[in-house]
Amino acid sequence: MNFEKNVGRLDAVLRTGLGAGMGYVGLIDTGLIDDQVAAIILGVFGIVIFSSGIFRRCPLYSLIGFNSRTTNEEE
């Protein structure tokens, strides 16, 4: 398996922010979404997006062979 980073800096920042927001709305501030199942799904999806931003690795990108990192980005 290929565990190289494949998420660029801007992509990682957007994923981290969006995932944190979705996780918060779905799992912590449950008053914003009336349907509990939809809130849990949103929260779990937010955690997945957040973790892919933190680790800078997206399994879906690996499957399709996409890489949003540029060659001059540091490790």
N, C-alpha and C positions, 0 to 999 in steps of 0.2 A: 504494500500500500504506500501511497505517496502522501507524506505528512508535511510537505513544504507549505509555507504560508502562501496563500493565493488571494488574499484580500488586501487591497491597497489601503493607504492611510485615510483618504477621504471616505472610502467605503466603510472602513472600520469605525470611524467616528460617527457616521450616520447610523450604522447598525447598532452601535452601543447606545446612542441616545434614543433611537426609536424603540429598541428592545427594552430599555429601562422604562420608558414611558408606557409601553404596552404591558409590561409585567406589573407595573404599579397600578394601572387602571384595572387590569384583569384580576389581580390577586390581592391587592391591599385596599384600594379604594373601591370596594364593590358596589357602592351606592350609585355609581355613574352608569352601570349596565344592569338592567333589570333581570335579564335572563342569566341565571347562575352558570349554566353549562357554557354559554357563549363567553362569559367572563373568564372561566377556567381555560377554555381553549385559547382565548386571546392572551392570557397570562403565560401559558406554557409556550405558545408561539413566540411571545416576547422574550422569554428566557432563552429560547433557542437562538433567536436573532442576536440577543445580547452576548451570548457565549461565543458565537461565531465572530463577532466584532472584537471581543477581548482576545481570543486566541488567534485571530486573523487567518482563520482557515474555514472555508465553506465546503462541506461535503458535496453539495450540488454543483459547485464550480468544478470540483475534481471530476465528477461524473461526466460533465459535458466538455471538459478540457478548457475551461475559461480561467483567466488569471487577470485580476484588476490591478495587480502590483506593477509598478514600473521597474525598470532595471536599476535605477539609481536609488531606490529606497533602501534604507538601512535595515538590518535585522532587528 
